[in-house]
Amino acid sequence: MPQTQQIRFCTSRDGTRIAYGICGSGPPLVWVAHFVHHLDFDWDSPVWRPWIAALAKRHTLVRFDFRGTGLSDRTDVEFTFAKLVEDFEAVVSASGVSSFSLLAMSGGARVVLPFVVQNPDRVDQLVLYGTSAAGPLTAKAPLEQVENMQVQLKAFEMGWPQDVPGFGTFLTSLHIPDATAEQARSFNDLLRLTTSAENGVALLRTLVESDMQDLLQHVRCPTLVFHSRRSAVLPFDEGRKVAALIPGARFVPLESRNHILLGSEPAWKQFVRELDDFLAHTPHDGNTESFEELTARERDVVELLAHGMTNADISARLKISAKTVRNHVSTVLGKLGANNRARAVAVARDAGFGRRVTPQARSSQRIE
């Protein structure tokens, strides 16, 4: 578990302030979490603490509070799907990550898809967890599904402000039915600390009315899809459908009843193992011959990549043009057999790069 996090603020297009947090070290990983979370209080949550520890162990983790929740603006906030997309884009821009891996959960997974499709060169790897191609309140949703979701929204609204048996614990029981007493109590408390009933229901309604089914076939980055086999929030087939619509996506069933996986259950180890392998694995891990093929300048570039620098950072540090940097990075990826930047960084770190003092710029007289 990282010791500290930096909490910052950025402004979305309509002026709403969005809180985001950064912790850990390593290649950047942006996490769009479930809507019941709070940048500050998550650190003490037995539900979310294992997630933060696992995700920040090898990555610089970037996460944020949805508008109307947590430390983001809560009053006079308008909820539309387009604004949620703009909020995500504002966080990515403010955090300064040029390319990154992305983990998105539940309805938040649909929020990131426009960015993923429109910016194929910026998302190195995509992980979708417990989501569906379209929410249960879309125009094409079956009537039974719509009625069921409307009942759930009403139950959420009634149970949110007060701990009334049944209504007060409905959302928690639905999302983590196998939680311990401590985990359930913490999630109940977090629900009420996160936001008001009005904001919570408005946010949830916006998410469940979204439909990104047509975008899934246009996702081009390596994609891993997780789904709990017995989730009461989203049927298992919804996760299978998402994986089937994304070209080349791999699907991993999780043996759990919990929609939000808990760090104390057996499926958690499988999730972490599969996630780590997906984000870091490359067929050239540990192959030193690949690095022997690099020129001196390419090794300088690899060193700076391993330090998490952007192309602009490398250009300034080595005093070479941005175009030259792009060419070097492309060549390096080819020589290392890495199909994206994140995997090249992982391979470089395994080989010892990123642990030494960053190289000084070579003479500007050097012919590139």
C-alpha positions as CSV (number, residue, x, y, z in Angstrom):
1,M,0.0,0.0,0.0
2,P,1.5,3.4,-1.0
3,Q,2.1,5.6,2.0
4,T,0.7,8.8,0.5
5,Q,-1.2,10.2,-2.4
6,Q,-1.4,13.7,-4.0
7,I,-4.9,15.1,-4.3
8,R,-5.3,17.7,-7.0
9,F,-8.1,19.5,-8.8
10,C,-8.8,20.2,-12.5
11,T,-11.7,21.9,-14.2
12,S,-14.0,20.2,-16.6
13,R,-15.3,22.0,-19.7
14,D,-18.4,23.4,-17.9
15,G,-16.4,24.7,-15.0
16,T,-17.0,21.8,-12.6
17,R,-14.0,21.0,-10.4
18,I,-13.0,17.4,-10.5
19,A,-10.7,15.9,-7.7
20,Y,-8.1,13.4,-8.8
21,G,-5.4,11.5,-6.9
22,I,-2.0,10.2,-7.8
23,C,-0.1,7.6,-5.8
24,G,2.5,4.8,-6.4
25,S,5.3,4.7,-9.0
26,G,5.9,3.2,-12.3
27,P,4.1,3.3,-15.7
28,P,0.9,5.3,-15.5
29,L,-2.4,3.4,-14.8
30,V,-5.6,5.4,-14.9
31,W,-8.5,3.8,-12.8
32,V,-12.1,4.8,-13.3
33,A,-13.6,3.2,-10.2
34,H,-17.1,2.3,-9.1
35,F,-19.3,5.3,-8.4
36,V,-19.4,4.5,-4.6
37,H,-15.9,5.5,-3.6
38,H,-14.1,8.6,-2.2
39,L,-10.5,9.6,-2.9
40,D,-9.8,10.3,0.8
41,F,-11.9,7.7,2.6
42,D,-11.0,4.8,0.2
43,W,-7.6,4.5,2.0
44,D,-9.3,3.3,5.1
45,S,-11.9,1.1,3.4
46,P,-11.5,-2.7,3.7
47,V,-13.3,-2.8,0.3
48,W,-11.1,-0.4,-1.6
49,R,-7.8,-0.6,0.2
50,P,-6.7,-3.9,-1.4
51,W,-7.5,-2.4,-4.9
52,I,-5.4,0.6,-4.3
53,A,-2.5,-1.5,-2.9
54,A,-2.6,-3.9,-5.9
55,L,-2.9,-1.2,-8.6
56,A,-0.3,1.1,-7.2
57,K,2.3,-1.6,-6.5
58,R,3.9,-1.4,-9.9
59,H,2.2,1.7,-11.4
60,T,1.7,5.4,-10.9
61,L,-2.0,5.2,-10.2
62,V,-4.3,8.0,-11.3
63,R,-8.0,8.0,-10.0
64,F,-10.7,10.6,-9.6
65,D,-14.1,11.3,-8.0
66,F,-17.0,11.6,-10.3
67,R,-18.7,15.0,-10.5
68,G,-21.2,15.4,-7.6
69,T,-19.3,12.9,-5.4
70,G,-16.3,12.7,-3.1
71,L,-14.0,15.7,-3.2
72,S,-15.3,16.9,-6.6
73,D,-17.9,19.7,-6.8
74,R,-21.2,18.5,-5.3
75,T,-23.6,21.5,-5.7
76,D,-25.2,22.8,-8.8
77,V,-23.8,20.0,-10.8
78,E,-25.4,18.8,-14.1
79,F,-25.3,15.1,-14.9
80,T,-25.1,14.1,-18.5
81,F,-23.1,11.4,-20.2
82,A,-21.2,13.9,-22.3
83,K,-20.1,15.8,-19.2
84,L,-18.8,12.6,-17.6
85,V,-16.7,12.0,-20.7
86,E,-15.4,15.5,-20.5
87,D,-14.5,15.0,-16.8
88,F,-12.5,12.0,-17.7
89,E,-10.7,13.8,-20.4
90,A,-10.0,16.7,-18.1
91,V,-8.4,14.4,-15.5
92,V,-6.2,12.7,-18.2
93,S,-5.1,16.1,-19.4
94,A,-4.4,17.5,-16.0
95,S,-2.4,14.4,-14.8
96,G,0.0,14.9,-17.6
97,V,0.1,11.3,-18.8
98,S,0.7,11.0,-22.5
99,S,0.0,7.3,-22.9
100,F,-1.2,5.0,-20.2
101,S,-3.0,1.7,-19.3
102,L,-6.6,2.1,-18.3
103,L,-8.8,0.2,-15.9
104,A,-12.5,1.1,-15.9
105,M,-15.3,-0.5,-13.8
106,S,-19.1,-0.9,-14.2
107,G,-20.8,2.1,-15.9
108,G,-17.6,4.0,-15.8
109,A,-16.2,1.6,-18.4
110,R,-18.7,3.1,-20.9
111,V,-17.5,6.6,-20.0
112,V,-14.0,5.9,-21.2
113,L,-14.8,4.3,-24.5
114,P,-15.1,7.5,-26.6
115,F,-11.6,8.5,-25.5
116,V,-10.2,5.0,-26.1
117,V,-11.6,4.9,-29.7
118,Q,-10.7,8.5,-30.5
119,N,-7.2,8.2,-29.1
120,P,-5.8,4.8,-30.0
121,D,-2.2,6.0,-29.6
122,R,-2.7,7.0,-26.0
123,V,-4.3,4.0,-24.4
124,D,-1.7,1.2,-24.3
125,Q,-3.9,-1.4,-22.6
126,L,-7.5,-1.5,-21.6
127,V,-9.0,-3.5,-18.7
128,L,-12.8,-3.5,-18.3
129,Y,-14.3,-4.9,-15.1
130,G,-17.9,-5.8,-14.4
131,T,-19.5,-3.8,-17.2
132,S,-22.0,-4.1,-20.1
133,A,-22.1,-2.7,-23.6
134,A,-25.3,-0.7,-22.7
135,G,-27.0,0.2,-19.5
136,P,-30.3,-1.3,-18.4
137,L,-32.2,2.0,-19.1
138,T,-31.3,2.5,-22.7
139,A,-34.0,2.8,-25.4
140,K,-33.5,-0.7,-26.6
141,A,-33.4,-2.4,-23.2
142,P,-36.1,-5.0,-22.5
143,L,-39.1,-3.8,-20.5
144,E,-38.4,-6.3,-17.6
145,Q,-34.8,-4.9,-17.4
146,V,-36.1,-1.3,-17.3
147,E,-38.6,-2.0,-14.6
148,N,-36.1,-3.8,-12.5
149,M,-33.6,-0.9,-12.7
150,Q,-36.3,1.6,-11.9
151,V,-37.1,-0.3,-8.7
152,Q,-33.4,-0.4,-7.8
153,L,-33.0,3.3,-8.3
154,K,-36.0,4.0,-6.0
155,A,-34.6,1.6,-3.3
156,F,-31.2,3.4,-3.6
157,E,-32.9,6.8,-3.1
158,M,-34.9,5.7,-0.1
159,G,-32.0,3.9,1.6
160,W,-29.2,6.4,0.9
161,P,-29.9,9.0,3.6
162,Q,-30.7,6.7,6.5
163,D,-29.7,3.3,7.7
164,V,-33.2,1.7,7.4
165,P,-33.0,-2.1,7.5
166,G,-33.6,-3.4,4.0
167,F,-33.6,-0.2,2.1
168,G,-30.5,1.1,4.0
169,T,-28.4,-1.9,3.1
170,F,-29.9,-2.7,-0.3
171,L,-27.1,-1.4,-2.5
172,T,-24.4,-3.0,-0.4
173,S,-26.2,-6.4,-0.3
174,L,-26.6,-6.2,-4.1
175,H,-22.9,-5.4,-4.8
176,I,-21.0,-7.4,-2.2
177,P,-23.4,-10.1,-0.8
178,D,-20.5,-12.2,0.6
179,A,-18.9,-9.3,2.5
180,T,-17.9,-9.6,6.1
181,A,-19.7,-7.5,8.7
182,E,-16.8,-5.0,8.7
183,Q,-16.7,-4.8,4.9
184,A,-20.5,-4.3,4.6
185,R,-20.6,-1.7,7.3
186,S,-17.7,0.2,5.7
187,F,-19.3,0.2,2.3
188,N,-22.6,1.4,3.8
189,D,-20.8,4.3,5.6
190,L,-18.9,5.1,2.4
191,L,-22.1,5.3,0.4
192,R,-23.4,8.1,2.6
193,L,-20.0,9.9,2.8
194,T,-19.6,9.8,-1.0
195,T,-22.5,12.1,-1.9
196,S,-26.2,13.0,-1.4
197,A,-29.0,10.7,-2.4
198,E,-30.0,13.2,-5.1
199,N,-26.6,13.3,-6.7
200,G,-26.0,9.6,-6.3
201,V,-29.2,8.6,-8.1
202,A,-28.7,11.3,-10.8
203,L,-25.2,9.9,-11.5
204,L,-26.3,6.3,-11.5
205,R,-29.2,7.1,-13.8
206,T,-26.8,8.8,-16.2
207,L,-24.6,5.8,-16.2
208,V,-27.3,3.2,-16.7
209,E,-28.9,5.2,-19.6
210,S,-25.6,5.1,-21.6
211,D,-25.1,2.9,-24.6
212,M,-21.6,2.4,-26.1
213,Q,-22.2,-0.9,-27.9
214,D,-21.4,0.6,-31.3
215,L,-17.9,1.7,-30.1
216,L,-16.7,-1.6,-28.8
217,Q,-15.9,-3.0,-32.3
218,H,-13.6,0.0,-32.8
219,V,-11.3,-0.6,-29.8
220,R,-7.8,-1.4,-31.1
221,C,-5.7,-1.7,-28.0
222,P,-5.0,-5.0,-26.1
223,T,-8.1,-5.5,-23.9
224,L,-8.8,-7.7,-20.9
225,V,-12.4,-8.2,-19.6
226,F,-13.2,-9.4,-16.1
227,H,-16.7,-10.4,-14.9
228,S,-18.0,-12.1,-11.8
229,R,-19.8,-15.3,-12.8
230,R,-22.6,-14.8,-10.3
231,S,-22.9,-11.0,-10.1
232,A,-26.4,-9.9,-9.1
233,V,-25.7,-6.4,-10.5
234,L,-24.8,-7.4,-14.1
235,P,-25.5,-10.9,-15.5
236,F,-22.5,-12.9,-16.6
237,D,-23.6,-12.8,-20.2
238,E,-23.2,-9.0,-20.3
239,G,-19.4,-9.4,-19.7
240,R,-19.2,-12.1,-22.3
241,K,-20.9,-9.8,-24.8
242,V,-18.5,-7.0,-24.2
243,A,-15.5,-9.3,-24.7
244,A,-17.0,-10.7,-27.9
245,L,-17.5,-7.3,-29.4
246,I,-13.9,-6.1,-28.9
247,P,-11.5,-7.5,-31.5
248,G,-9.0,-9.8,-29.8
249,A,-10.2,-9.2,-26.3
250,R,-9.6,-11.8,-23.6
251,F,-12.3,-12.7,-21.2
252,V,-11.6,-13.9,-17.6
253,P,-14.5,-15.2,-15.5
254,L,-14.2,-14.6,-11.8
255,E,-15.7,-17.2,-9.4
256,S,-17.5,-14.8,-7.2
257,R,-21.0,-13.5,-6.2
258,N,-19.6,-10.1,-5.5
259,H,-19.9,-7.4,-8.2
260,I,-17.0,-5.6,-6.5
261,L,-14.3,-8.2,-5.8
262,L,-13.1,-8.3,-2.2
263,G,-9.5,-8.7,-1.2
264,S,-10.4,-11.5,1.2
265,E,-12.0,-13.9,-1.3
266,P,-10.2,-16.6,-3.4
267,A,-11.1,-15.0,-6.7
268,W,-9.0,-11.9,-5.7
269,K,-5.7,-13.7,-6.2
270,Q,-6.8,-14.8,-9.7
271,F,-7.8,-11.2,-10.5
272,V,-4.5,-9.7,-9.4
273,R,-2.4,-12.4,-11.1
274,E,-4.3,-12.0,-14.4
275,L,-4.1,-8.2,-14.2
276,D,-0.4,-8.1,-13.4
277,D,0.4,-10.5,-16.2
278,F,-1.7,-8.5,-18.7
279,L,-0.2,-5.2,-17.8
280,A,3.4,-6.2,-17.5
281,H,4.0,-9.4,-19.5
282,T,5.9,-9.4,-22.8
283,P,7.5,-12.4,-24.6
284,H,10.9,-10.6,-24.4
285,D,10.9,-10.2,-20.6
286,G,14.4,-10.8,-19.4
287,N,15.9,-11.1,-22.9
288,T,19.1,-9.1,-22.6
289,E,19.9,-9.7,-26.3
290,S,17.1,-7.3,-27.3
291,F,18.9,-4.5,-25.4
292,E,22.3,-5.3,-27.0
293,E,20.7,-4.3,-30.3
294,L,20.0,-0.8,-29.1
295,T,22.3,2.1,-30.1
296,A,23.7,4.4,-27.4
297,R,21.0,7.0,-28.1
298,E,18.3,4.4,-28.0
299,R,19.5,3.2,-24.6
300,D,19.2,6.8,-23.4
301,V,15.6,6.9,-24.6
302,V,14.9,3.6,-22.9
303,E,16.3,4.9,-19.7
304,L,14.0,8.0,-19.8
305,L,11.0,5.9,-20.8
306,A,11.7,3.7,-17.8
307,H,11.6,6.8,-15.6
308,G,8.1,7.5,-16.9
309,M,9.0,10.5,-19.0
310,T,6.8,11.6,-21.9
311,N,8.0,12.2,-25.4
312,A,8.1,15.9,-24.7
313,D,10.2,15.3,-21.5
314,I,12.6,13.2,-23.5
315,S,12.9,15.8,-26.2
316,A,13.8,18.5,-23.7
317,R,16.2,16.3,-21.8
318,L,18.1,15.0,-24.8
319,K,17.8,18.2,-26.8
320,I,16.4,16.5,-29.8
321,S,13.2,17.1,-31.8
322,A,9.9,15.6,-30.9
323,K,9.8,13.8,-34.3
324,T,13.2,12.2,-33.6
325,V,12.0,11.0,-30.2
326,R,8.9,9.4,-31.8
327,N,11.2,7.7,-34.3
328,H,13.5,6.4,-31.5
329,V,10.5,5.2,-29.4
330,S,9.1,3.3,-32.4
331,T,12.4,1.7,-33.2
332,V,12.9,0.7,-29.5
333,L,9.5,-0.9,-29.3
334,G,10.3,-2.9,-32.4
335,K,13.7,-4.1,-31.1
336,L,12.2,-5.1,-27.7
337,G,9.3,-6.8,-29.3
338,A,6.9,-4.7,-27.3
339,N,3.5,-3.8,-28.9
340,N,3.0,-0.7,-26.8
341,R,4.8,1.8,-24.7
342,A,3.7,0.3,-21.3
343,R,5.2,-3.1,-22.2
344,A,8.4,-1.5,-23.3
345,V,8.7,0.3,-20.0
346,A,8.0,-3.0,-18.1
347,V,10.7,-4.8,-20.0
348,A,13.2,-2.0,-19.5
349,R,12.5,-1.9,-15.7
350,D,13.0,-5.7,-15.5
351,A,16.3,-5.2,-17.3
352,G,17.5,-2.6,-14.7
353,F,16.6,0.6,-16.6
354,G,15.0,3.4,-14.6
355,R,17.0,2.8,-11.5
356,R,20.0,4.9,-12.3
357,V,20.5,8.7,-12.7
358,T,18.8,9.9,-15.9
359,P,21.3,10.4,-18.7
360,Q,22.4,13.9,-19.5
361,A,21.8,15.3,-22.9
362,R,24.4,14.3,-25.4
363,S,26.1,17.0,-27.5
364,S,23.7,18.9,-29.8
365,Q,26.2,18.4,-32.5
366,R,25.4,14.7,-32.7
367,I,23.8,13.5,-35.9
368,E,20.5,11.7,-35.2
